[in-house]
Structures are given as C-alpha cells and as structure tokens.
Amino acid sequence: MDFGWTEEQRLWRRAVRDFAQNEIAPRVREIDEEEFIPREIVAGMADVGLLAPTVGEEYGGAGADWMMATIAAEELGRADISLAVPVLYLVEAAWGFIFYRYGSSGLKQEYLPRVTRGEAFLGIATTEPGGGSDILGACRTRGQRDGDRWVFNGEKVYISGVRESLDWGGIHLMLARTDPDEDAGHRAFTFFALPLKGTGGVIPTYFDDMGRMGISTGGFALDEVRLPLEHQVGELNKGFYHAMEGFSAARTLIGATCVGASEAALAMGMDQIKLREAFGRPIASFEGVQFPLANLYTDLEGVRLSTYKAAWLMDQMYRHGAATHHDIALAAAMAKLKAPRLGFSIMNEVADWHGAMAYTKECPIEMGIRGIRSYSIGAEGTPNVMRMIIARELLGKDFLPTLYTNKS
Ligand SMILES: Cc1cc2nc3c(=O)[nH]c(=O)nc-3n(C[C@H](O)[C@H](O)[C@H](O)COP(=O)(O)OP(=O)(O)OC[C@H]3O[C@@H](n4cnc5c(N)ncnc54)[C@H](O)[C@@H]3O)c2cc1C
C-alpha cells in the first residue's frame, strides 16, 4: 500500500489548486448570485484541462485517469463550496466519459471538442416525474424506431444544466425505454445523445433551486422528438448498464467534491474558533468545540480514503482490467453515502462556531449548506439507494426485491 502521490499527480493538484483558488474562490458569492458560471471561468477550466478531463486527447480531453479526475474534483470543491463549478465539472467528467466510451464517432467528433473547450454542455437525464430511485419502474420516456430516426415522447425532471445546454448547445445523455415488454427488466432501456438546443419537440422547464445557484436545474418534455440513428449511445437495450457505469464515476467524483468542500469549511471554522473569544479565551480552547472538530476531521479522513479507493479501483478497471464494475459500484456507493452527509454535518457545525454571523450572507458557509444538500438529498442517487447498492453487493441481488424484481 502506498499513500504517496506520483510526481504527475502532485503537479496536477498544484495546477488545479492554483487555478481554482485564484480564479474561482474569490468569485463564489458572485457565482451564487448569477444564472451562469462566468464564461471566463469556464474558459479557464478548459485551458487547465478540467472540462471532461477523462476524454481522450483526440477529442480535446486531457486523457486524465480517475485519480487525477478525483484530485481535481476535490480541489474544485475546496474552491467553490456553493458547488456550482464542481457540479459542472463532475457531470461532464463522468458522463463525458460514458459518451466518449460508447458514443458514435461522428457525434463524438461533433460534440466532445466543443465540450472540452467549454463551448457546449454535456449532461445526464435519467430522472422522470415518477421518480429517480426506481429507474426501472419510473422511466416512461419511450424511444421508437421510425425508419432512419428514433422518435421520443416523455418527460425528464430535475436535470442539471438544462439552461446551459439550451444557451451554449451540447447534449444530455438520455435514458429511454426501447423495449415495451415490462418483463424485459434492465434490458429495456437505451441511452441517446439529446441536443436540447435546436431540437424540435423539446419543451424545457426550470426549477428554482435552494443552492448551487450558478448551474441550472430543469427538465424537459419530449413531444415527438426525432433524432438520427447515430444519436444512440452504446448498445440497444444496454442503457441501464451504461447508466450504472456513469453513476459510479459521478458518485466517486461527488465524494471528492464533498471532501474538498468539507475541508474548506473546516479550515474556515478553525480560523474562526482560533480568533473568536468568549469567557476570556479563544473558543478553540473549549473542549465543547475541540471534540466535534476532532470527530468530524477523523470521519472526513475516513471518507477521503474511501473516495480515493473508489478512484483507484476505477483506474484498476479501466487502465489495468484488475477490478470489476461490482468493486467500483460498491466503493463509489460508500463514498456517495458518506461524503455529502458528513459534509452537511461539518458545515452545520462550522456554522455553529460562527454564531449569528453564519446566518448572514457575510459568511460563505450558508452557500455550502445549500449546495451540499443537493448531494445529501440525492442528486446522482439518494442515500437509501446507496445503501441498497452496498447491500446488494454484500448479499447478492436475490435479497433486494425492490431493485431487482425483473427477470434479467
Ligand atoms: C440538484 C439536483 C440535481 C439533479 N440533477 C440530475 C441530473 O442532472 N440528471 C438526472 O437524471 N437526475 C438529476 N437529479 C435527480 C436525482 O437523480 C434524483 O433526485 C434521485 O435519483 C432521487 O429521485 P427522486 O428525487 O425522484 O426521489 P424518489 O426516488 O422519489 O425518492 C424519494 C425518497 O424515497 C426513498 N426511497 C425510494 N425507494 C426506496 C426504497 N426502495 N427503500 C428505501 N427508500 C426508498 C429515497 O431514498 C428518497 O429518500 C438531480 C437532483 C437534484 C436534487
């Protein structure tokens, strides 16, 4: 076992941290108050290689491995505790990888260089009005072949980046039911690359979120939307499996993002407790303040290690063929289960240390509380879904009738 970093990883962390601390951190309040992340920040991310970094260089990506992608997620979380920039980063990193892996070469040529230059958005659309946890039961969006076209009808909700996609252009990887047989189970869904901008029959909606204001959450109805066949991503009726692969990647990066934002919050909190005095002493000298700090820091270190392990397993699988999708799903679910909830607890505790100031916008912690709640509620999977995945990997799918009632 080696807890050290390679020279390349050290240099990468330094480059990302320098960029993030200099260009993003000073503008977080502005990002929280605007509709879009400022274009110059997105352009700067492109220059550093932070947009869909695991995409190969032939499409303008950095060809980064998952450990490097995870380091970047941590640094972006540290710089932007509102989490808007990390969301842009991790959604594109995880789902851009799936598109890079399974998309048709013509479509990849059309979109990936624009995504990696920051000129187009790439997102994920699985959730529907009927629910996000039970994808098999809730995915009612239908895709039907009509000659040389796929035709879609349905609706997706709570989708990150709808406004960005409509404004900048780009695609959302959309899951649609392509086998009407209810007994087809997991093998009933296919992934498609859906450009929201300029596609007839796409009717967008927006949600007014509580946090991570710099990136939009919306949805769209699909009314007889027609796409050429090359917009199919991956194999017919294998979309569920491609989605699970993307979720594992996204959950690993969410773990790292939440670790970075939690570290930033703890650092902010420690500055505060060393400076603030009560009863004639810095409040840092009271055990009632020190013990929660010690507990939270210890928990954070555990979550950080489990996040790094998930990233390491991903590199083991994708680079060396030495791990399985099951290994990754388990590790990523553990990181996603713990990191957002711990981050939320850390931010609440740090808010306590700031007293009344924490309840004002003078103190950035309120942006962090609002932002990290998105991941502890369930963006890219709820805590209970993480528990189901962990239990499934430990017990086998026969004991999880809620997720695996089908015949596949
Ligand atoms: C800010 C934000 C951004 C998002 N961005 C995207 C996006 O870009 N693309 C996308 O596709 N989706 C996105 N989502 C949606 C997200 O994936 C869903 O919120 C998530 O999958 C949960 O679905 P749901 O909200 O419909 O809750 P539900 O599935 O209705 O779940 C509600 C509650 O019931 C619990 N529950 C459900 N089933 C069980 C069970 N069997 N056992 C125990 N408990 C259970 C859940 O854990 C949860 O607590 C986003 C969500 C948020 C909040």
The ligand as a MOL file (V3000), in Angstrom:
LIG
                    3D

  0  0  0     0  0            999 V3000
M  V30 BEGIN CTAB
M  V30 COUNTS 53 58 0 0 0
M  V30 BEGIN ATOM
M  V30 1 C -29.9720 19.4700 -7.5210 0
M  V30 2 C -30.2890 18.1950 -8.2130 0
M  V30 3 C -29.7620 17.9480 -9.4770 0
M  V30 4 C -30.0940 16.7830 -10.1670 0
M  V30 5 N -29.5700 16.5660 -11.4050 0
M  V30 6 C -29.9480 15.4710 -12.1140 0
M  V30 7 C -29.4790 15.2630 -13.4490 0
M  V30 8 O -28.6540 16.0280 -13.9760 0
M  V30 9 N -29.9520 14.2060 -14.1430 0
M  V30 10 C -30.8470 13.3260 -13.6040 0
M  V30 11 O -31.2470 12.3980 -14.2840 0
M  V30 12 N -31.3080 13.4910 -12.3310 0
M  V30 13 C -30.8840 14.5400 -11.5950 0
M  V30 14 N -31.3330 14.7230 -10.3000 0
M  V30 15 C -32.3420 13.8120 -9.7920 0
M  V30 16 C -31.7850 12.7710 -8.8270 0
M  V30 17 O -31.1000 11.7670 -9.5250 0
M  V30 18 C -32.9980 12.2340 -8.0680 0
M  V30 19 O -33.4330 13.2590 -7.1880 0
M  V30 20 C -32.7050 10.9840 -7.2840 0
M  V30 21 O -32.4140 9.9030 -8.1370 0
M  V30 22 C -33.9160 10.6100 -6.4080 0
M  V30 23 O -35.0960 10.5960 -7.1470 0
M  V30 24 P -36.3720 11.4060 -6.6310 0
M  V30 25 O -35.9500 12.8000 -6.3440 0
M  V30 26 O -37.4380 11.1910 -7.6380 0
M  V30 27 O -36.7540 10.7340 -5.2580 0
M  V30 28 P -37.5230 9.3400 -5.0930 0
M  V30 29 O -36.9170 8.3110 -5.9600 0
M  V30 30 O -38.9760 9.5950 -5.2210 0
M  V30 31 O -37.1720 9.0030 -3.5880 0
M  V30 32 C -37.7810 9.7230 -2.5050 0
M  V30 33 C -37.2810 9.1060 -1.2070 0
M  V30 34 O -37.6980 7.7340 -1.1210 0
M  V30 35 C -36.5780 6.9310 -0.8250 0
M  V30 36 N -36.7510 5.6070 -1.4250 0
M  V30 37 C -37.1420 5.3100 -2.6820 0
M  V30 38 N -37.1800 4.0000 -2.8660 0
M  V30 39 C -36.7990 3.4230 -1.6930 0
M  V30 40 C -36.6390 2.0750 -1.2300 0
M  V30 41 N -36.8560 1.0360 -2.0420 0
M  V30 42 N -36.2140 1.8860 0.0300 0
M  V30 43 C -35.9810 2.9310 0.8640 0
M  V30 44 N -36.1210 4.2200 0.4840 0
M  V30 45 C -36.5250 4.4680 -0.7790 0
M  V30 46 C -35.3950 7.6720 -1.4260 0
M  V30 47 O -34.1650 7.2650 -0.8590 0
M  V30 48 C -35.7700 9.1110 -1.0930 0
M  V30 49 O -35.3750 9.4160 0.2150 0
M  V30 50 C -30.9780 15.8520 -9.5710 0
M  V30 51 C -31.4700 16.0790 -8.2820 0
M  V30 52 C -31.1260 17.2240 -7.6090 0
M  V30 53 C -31.6430 17.4330 -6.2160 0
M  V30 END ATOM
M  V30 BEGIN BOND
M  V30 1 1 1 2
M  V30 2 1 2 3
M  V30 3 2 2 52
M  V30 4 2 3 4
M  V30 5 1 4 5
M  V30 6 1 4 50
M  V30 7 2 5 6
M  V30 8 1 6 7
M  V30 9 1 6 13
M  V30 10 2 7 8
M  V30 11 1 7 9
M  V30 12 1 9 10
M  V30 13 2 10 11
M  V30 14 1 10 12
M  V30 15 2 12 13
M  V30 16 1 13 14
M  V30 17 1 14 15
M  V30 18 1 14 50
M  V30 19 1 15 16
M  V30 20 1 16 17
M  V30 21 1 16 18
M  V30 22 1 18 19
M  V30 23 1 18 20
M  V30 24 1 20 21
M  V30 25 1 20 22
M  V30 26 1 22 23
M  V30 27 1 23 24
M  V30 28 2 24 25
M  V30 29 1 24 26
M  V30 30 1 24 27
M  V30 31 1 27 28
M  V30 32 2 28 29
M  V30 33 1 28 30
M  V30 34 1 28 31
M  V30 35 1 31 32
M  V30 36 1 32 33
M  V30 37 1 33 34
M  V30 38 1 33 48
M  V30 39 1 34 35
M  V30 40 1 35 36
M  V30 41 1 35 46
M  V30 42 1 36 37
M  V30 43 1 36 45
M  V30 44 2 37 38
M  V30 45 1 38 39
M  V30 46 1 39 40
M  V30 47 2 39 45
M  V30 48 1 40 41
M  V30 49 2 40 42
M  V30 50 1 42 43
M  V30 51 2 43 44
M  V30 52 1 44 45
M  V30 53 1 46 47
M  V30 54 1 46 48
M  V30 55 1 48 49
M  V30 56 2 50 51
M  V30 57 1 51 52
M  V30 58 1 52 53
M  V30 END BOND
M  V30 END CTAB
M  END
